[in-house]
Amino acid sequence: MRVYVFKRLVIAGVTLLGMSMLIFVLMRLAPGNITDIVFESAGYVDEADRKRLEAELGIDKPVAVQYAHWLGEFVRGDLGKSYRYDLPAWEVIKPRLPVTLELAVLAIGFSVLLGVPAGVISATRRGRPLDYALRVLSLAGLSMPSFWLGMIVILLLVRSLGVIPSMTYVSPFENLGANLFQFLLPGLAVGYRSSALIMRITRSAMLEVLREDYIRTAWAKGQRETQVVWRHAFKNASLPVVTLIGIEFAFLIGGLIVTETVFNLPGVARYLVDAIQVRDYPIVQNLVMLIAVVVVLANLAVDLLYTWLDPRIKYGSA
């Protein structure tokens, strides 16, 4: 187990190093930089002032030097300074990060709570009306964009119930109830699509496991349905489901831009687009790198969960 964890940590480190190179190079390949935008918005071009600003920002140095400096500072926890706001990048990112994380955690929580039981019920009731109904709902969830569903839900609340969701962010430290109510709708809107995907994978994995001999043996011994389905079948069918949950969580972290815009939530995903438009390198690089760290850690956690879910896997040779 220790050997496996060590190998996975090394692979995670190499992956993050490759991601950092890719992020840095792609940002430098984008046309224009912050000095172009500053001088264009000011309406004049002075090469001396431009070079002075580039020297102050450090973007006149060779690319390799800029990369080494940025990576070293990131590892030490220093995220640099935002060109646009003239503030430390962490001070710009810090208030936005909890918003996106809260929305992603709520969405993945709704996805698991809805998708896993629906998949198990659909598999154990295969060919019955309930199975068809759940499959129709899952197809609808996969077909509807989450931002469209969010706008429809807002319109229905306003038109039918007269409830106007708050368009001003409420911190959980100010009013926990209002905060949860504010995140309930976007969480459900985003989580519905993920729950549909989880439901389909759960159903497929359960149908395969339910045909195994040891399941028939468990039925023949007269064990209760809940014991056969959840203790024996679901535990062995959960490997692809856990993998999918890890992938979906990573996808949600970086894919909430439109949802945050629709519900006027000041999260990092929405802010990332603004930073890209003005070539605010420290913000973009560090935000994308933080997202990459979350994705790698989520996948590492999923891999480690396999040890508990399926002891037959030989991790010493992984």
QUIBELKA-V715688 format. One record per residue. N is the residue number from 1. RES is the residue in one letter. SS is DSSP state (A for helix, B for strand, O for the rest). Layout:
# QUIBELKA-V715688
[[N	RES	SS] [N	RES	SS]]
This chain:
# QUIBELKA-V715688
[[1	M	O] [2	R	A] [3	V	A] [4	Y	A] [5	V	A] [6	F	A] [7	K	A] [8	R	A] [9	L	A] [10	V	A] [11	I	A] [12	A	A] [13	G	A] [14	V	A] [15	T	A] [16	L	A] [17	L	A] [18	G	A] [19	M	A] [20	S	A] [21	M	A] [22	L	A] [23	I	A] [24	F	A] [25	V	A] [26	L	A] [27	M	A] [28	R	A] [29	L	A] [30	A	O] [31	P	O] [32	G	O] [33	N	O] [34	I	A] [35	T	A] [36	D	A] [37	I	A] [38	V	A] [39	F	A] [40	E	A] [41	S	A] [42	A	A] [43	G	O] [44	Y	O] [45	V	O] [46	D	O] [47	E	A] [48	A	A] [49	D	A] [50	R	A] [51	K	A] [52	R	A] [53	L	A] [54	E	A] [55	A	A] [56	E	A] [57	L	A] [58	G	O] [59	I	O] [60	D	O] [61	K	O] [62	P	O] [63	V	A] [64	A	A] [65	V	A] [66	Q	A] [67	Y	A] [68	A	A] [69	H	A] [70	W	A] [71	L	A] [72	G	A] [73	E	A] [74	F	A] [75	V	A] [76	R	O] [77	G	O] [78	D	O] [79	L	O] [80	G	O] [81	K	B] [82	S	B] [83	Y	O] [84	R	O] [85	Y	O] [86	D	O] [87	L	B] [88	P	B] [89	A	A] [90	W	A] [91	E	A] [92	V	A] [93	I	A] [94	K	A] [95	P	A] [96	R	A] [97	L	A] [98	P	A] [99	V	A] [100	T	A] [101	L	A] [102	E	A] [103	L	A] [104	A	A] [105	V	A] [106	L	A] [107	A	A] [108	I	A] [109	G	A] [110	F	A] [111	S	A] [112	V	A] [113	L	A] [114	L	A] [115	G	A] [116	V	A] [117	P	A] [118	A	A] [119	G	A] [120	V	A] [121	I	A] [122	S	A] [123	A	A] [124	T	A] [125	R	O] [126	R	O] [127	G	O] [128	R	O] [129	P	A] [130	L	A] [131	D	A] [132	Y	A] [133	A	A] [134	L	A] [135	R	A] [136	V	A] [137	L	A] [138	S	A] [139	L	A] [140	A	A] [141	G	A] [142	L	A] [143	S	A] [144	M	O] [145	P	O] [146	S	A] [147	F	A] [148	W	A] [149	L	A] [150	G	A] [151	M	A] [152	I	A] [153	V	A] [154	I	A] [155	L	A] [156	L	A] [157	L	A] [158	V	A] [159	R	A] [160	S	A] [161	L	A] [162	G	O] [163	V	O] [164	I	O] [165	P	O] [166	S	O] [167	M	O] [168	T	O] [169	Y	O] [170	V	O] [171	S	O] [172	P	O] [173	F	O] [174	E	O] [175	N	O] [176	L	A] [177	G	A] [178	A	A] [179	N	A] [180	L	A] [181	F	A] [182	Q	A] [183	F	A] [184	L	A] [185	L	A] [186	P	A] [187	G	A] [188	L	A] [189	A	A] [190	V	A] [191	G	A] [192	Y	A] [193	R	A] [194	S	A] [195	S	A] [196	A	A] [197	L	A] [198	I	A] [199	M	A] [200	R	A] [201	I	A] [202	T	A] [203	R	A] [204	S	A] [205	A	A] [206	M	A] [207	L	A] [208	E	A] [209	V	A] [210	L	A] [211	R	O] [212	E	O] [213	D	A] [214	Y	A] [215	I	A] [216	R	A] [217	T	A] [218	A	A] [219	W	A] [220	A	A] [221	K	O] [222	G	O] [223	Q	O] [224	R	O] [225	E	A] [226	T	A] [227	Q	A] [228	V	A] [229	V	A] [230	W	A] [231	R	A] [232	H	A] [233	A	A] [234	F	A] [235	K	A] [236	N	A] [237	A	A] [238	S	A] [239	L	A] [240	P	A] [241	V	A] [242	V	A] [243	T	A] [244	L	A] [245	I	A] [246	G	A] [247	I	A] [248	E	A] [249	F	A] [250	A	A] [251	F	A] [252	L	A] [253	I	A] [254	G	A] [255	G	O] [256	L	O] [257	I	A] [258	V	A] [259	T	A] [260	E	A] [261	T	A] [262	V	A] [263	F	O] [264	N	O] [265	L	O] [266	P	O] [267	G	O] [268	V	A] [269	A	A] [270	R	A] [271	Y	A] [272	L	A] [273	V	A] [274	D	A] [275	A	A] [276	I	A] [277	Q	A] [278	V	O] [279	R	O] [280	D	O] [281	Y	A] [282	P	A] [283	I	A] [284	V	A] [285	Q	A] [286	N	A] [287	L	A] [288	V	A] [289	M	A] [290	L	A] [291	I	A] [292	A	A] [293	V	A] [294	V	A] [295	V	A] [296	V	A] [297	L	A] [298	A	A] [299	N	A] [300	L	A] [301	A	A] [302	V	A] [303	D	A] [304	L	A] [305	L	A] [306	Y	A] [307	T	A] [308	W	A] [309	L	A] [310	D	O] [311	P	O] [312	R	O] [313	I	O] [314	K	O] [315	Y	A] [316	G	A] [317	S	A] [318	A	O]]
